[in-house]
Amino acid sequence: MSVSEDIQIVGRIQTDTIDREKQEAARVAQYVAPELAAIAVPHPDVRQDVGNVQVDFGYAHWGATKHEPICRLSWRLPGDFGAEINIKLAEFRVDPAGYINDLLKHLGPMYRNAQKLRVKKQHATDAIYRALGANHG
């Protein structure tokens, strides 16, 4: 039996009263967010904490007593695609460069697949409306 993971976001990382985990999350955000700057676009739903990337702190919970601090980065991609990642600080600490390389390597294909799904869904919707003889926006 596997235990599901629950993510609890505590909120924005405030730098005035900051504990060790939040300090580490802030450093991770300063390291990772600039790498996302080339693909992140401004959007009113996303705070611009680091460029066009929103940074939040939280915990990944599983089981009754286990939790792990995370740094959540949220941003928008062209085409109004929302994206977010939860970086487990302990995993990032082991190999920061490898973690970032792996992340960036997978973002491109995930974005292309999402675009393909959106186009396929639009074609299916268009076909339904054509069959009904109606126009839609």
C-alpha positions as CSV (number, residue, x, y, z in Angstrom):
1,M,0.0,0.0,0.0
2,S,1.4,3.4,-0.9
3,V,0.8,6.5,1.0
4,S,-0.2,9.6,-1.0
5,E,1.6,12.8,-0.7
6,D,-0.2,16.0,0.3
7,I,1.4,19.4,-0.4
8,Q,0.7,22.3,2.0
9,I,1.9,25.7,0.8
10,V,2.6,28.0,3.7
11,G,2.9,31.0,1.6
12,R,5.4,33.6,0.3
13,I,8.9,33.5,1.7
14,Q,9.2,36.5,3.9
15,T,12.8,37.5,4.3
16,D,12.4,39.5,7.5
17,T,11.6,36.6,9.9
18,I,13.0,33.6,8.3
19,D,14.0,30.2,9.6
20,R,16.7,27.8,8.3
21,E,14.4,25.9,5.9
22,K,12.9,29.1,4.5
23,Q,16.4,30.5,4.0
24,E,17.3,27.3,2.1
25,A,14.1,27.6,0.0
26,A,15.0,31.2,-0.8
27,R,18.5,30.2,-2.0
28,V,17.0,27.4,-4.1
29,A,14.5,29.9,-5.7
30,Q,17.4,32.3,-6.4
31,Y,19.2,29.5,-8.1
32,V,16.4,27.9,-10.1
33,A,14.0,30.8,-11.0
34,P,16.5,32.7,-13.2
35,E,16.8,29.5,-15.3
36,L,13.0,29.7,-15.9
37,A,13.1,33.4,-16.8
38,A,13.6,32.6,-20.5
39,I,10.3,30.8,-20.7
40,A,8.2,32.6,-18.0
41,V,5.8,35.3,-19.2
42,P,4.1,37.9,-17.1
43,H,0.6,37.1,-15.9
44,P,-1.7,38.8,-13.3
45,D,-2.3,35.5,-11.4
46,V,1.4,35.1,-10.7
47,R,3.4,37.3,-8.4
48,Q,6.7,38.4,-9.8
49,D,8.9,37.4,-6.9
50,V,11.9,36.4,-9.1
51,G,11.4,37.7,-12.6
52,N,8.0,36.3,-13.7
53,V,8.2,33.4,-11.3
54,Q,6.2,33.2,-8.0
55,V,8.0,31.6,-5.1
56,D,6.3,30.0,-2.1
57,F,7.4,27.8,0.8
58,G,5.6,24.7,2.0
59,Y,5.7,21.1,3.1
60,A,5.1,17.8,1.4
61,H,3.3,15.6,3.9
62,W,2.8,11.8,3.8
63,G,1.8,9.5,6.6
64,A,0.9,10.9,10.0
65,T,4.3,12.4,11.0
66,K,6.5,12.7,7.9
67,H,7.0,16.0,6.2
68,E,9.6,17.6,4.0
69,P,10.1,21.3,3.2
70,I,9.6,22.3,-0.4
71,C,10.0,25.4,-2.5
72,R,7.2,25.9,-5.0
73,L,7.9,27.9,-8.2
74,S,4.9,28.9,-10.3
75,W,4.9,30.6,-13.6
76,R,3.1,31.0,-16.9
77,L,4.3,29.8,-20.3
78,P,3.2,31.4,-23.7
79,G,-0.3,30.3,-24.7
80,D,-1.6,30.9,-21.1
81,F,-0.2,27.6,-19.8
82,G,0.3,27.5,-16.1
83,A,3.3,25.6,-14.7
84,E,4.6,24.9,-11.2
85,I,7.1,22.7,-9.6
86,N,7.6,21.6,-6.1
87,I,11.3,21.3,-5.2
88,K,12.0,19.0,-2.3
89,L,14.9,20.8,-0.6
90,A,16.6,17.6,0.6
91,E,16.6,16.2,-3.0
92,F,17.9,19.4,-4.4
93,R,20.7,19.6,-1.8
94,V,22.1,16.3,-3.0
95,D,22.8,17.4,-6.6
96,P,21.6,21.0,-7.5
97,A,23.1,21.0,-11.0
98,G,21.7,17.6,-11.9
99,Y,18.3,18.5,-10.5
100,I,18.1,21.7,-12.6
101,N,19.4,19.9,-15.8
102,D,16.8,17.1,-15.3
103,L,14.0,19.7,-14.7
104,L,14.9,21.7,-17.8
105,K,15.3,18.6,-19.9
106,H,11.7,17.5,-19.1
107,L,10.0,20.9,-19.3
108,G,10.3,21.3,-23.1
109,P,8.7,17.9,-24.0
110,M,5.9,18.4,-21.3
111,Y,5.1,21.8,-22.8
112,R,5.0,20.4,-26.4
113,N,2.7,17.5,-25.2
114,A,0.3,20.0,-23.5
115,Q,0.2,22.1,-26.7
116,K,-0.6,18.9,-28.8
117,L,-3.4,17.9,-26.4
118,R,-4.9,21.4,-26.5
119,V,-4.9,21.4,-30.3
120,K,-6.4,17.9,-30.4
121,K,-9.1,19.0,-28.0
122,Q,-9.9,22.1,-30.0
123,H,-10.2,20.1,-33.2
124,A,-12.6,17.7,-31.5
125,T,-14.7,20.6,-30.2
126,D,-14.7,22.2,-33.6
127,A,-15.9,18.9,-35.1
128,I,-18.7,18.6,-32.6
129,Y,-19.9,22.2,-33.3
130,R,-19.7,21.6,-37.1
131,A,-21.8,18.4,-36.7
132,L,-24.3,20.5,-34.8
133,G,-24.3,23.2,-37.4
134,A,-23.3,25.9,-34.9
135,N,-20.5,28.4,-34.6
136,H,-18.5,28.9,-31.5
137,G,-15.8,31.3,-30.4
